[in-house]
Every structure is written in C-alpha cells, then in structure tokens.
Amino acid sequence: MMNYLNLLCILYVHLIASVKLFSLGKSLKGRF
C-alpha cells in the first residue's frame, strides 16, 4: 500500500512539473 501511494505521489509531482514547464514554454514562445 505504501509503495502504491509513493508511486501516485511521484506521478502527481511529475504531472505538475510537466504542466508548469509547458505553460512556461508557451509564455516564452509568445514573447519571442
């Protein structure tokens, strides 16, 4: 159970990081 929760947490953090990087890339593209 603990292993499953750990995996879920890692996936969640990875998803947030991907969204932040994507929005950052979009704003950078809009600027240049």
C-alpha positions, 0 to 999 in steps of 0.5 A: 500500500505504501509503495502504491501511494509513493508511486501516485505521489511521484506521478502527481509531482511529475504531472505538475512539473510537466504542466508548469514547464509547458505553460512556461514554454508557451509564455516564452514562445509568445514573447519571442 
